[in-house]
């Protein structure tokens, strides 16, 4: 693959997955359009590398494994779709690294949220005026009640760690 196309696909993919992580922090959802937008980026990258069929097969396998986790209630549906889409962007030989880095980032995220649940107090009532203040209040409420993790953040972290070596500095 040409270095320019490779770097563009990686940068676009990282921007999309970072957006998914930020959206997940804010409202605990991952928009479908972000996962869908990653698919042509990954398909282009895999086609230009000459491993499109292998990449699609591995990405499908990652998606179906994540879907099993979703069926068990261990992973969100948006996270499942995002991980499957990211698996198409990452070169097939780096999929174990993606999964390991995502799991490690998820562990760090879980530990952070667990520790913060002891520190952050449930917010007082009343309406906050700015969007940022409302998001902060919602996050404090989620932390104080040990709500669900924004696992797209872990997927974004795993993606960044797996894809950043592919971009020339």
Order of alpha helices (4+ residues) and beta strands (2+ residues): alpha-alpha-alpha-alpha-alpha-alpha-alpha
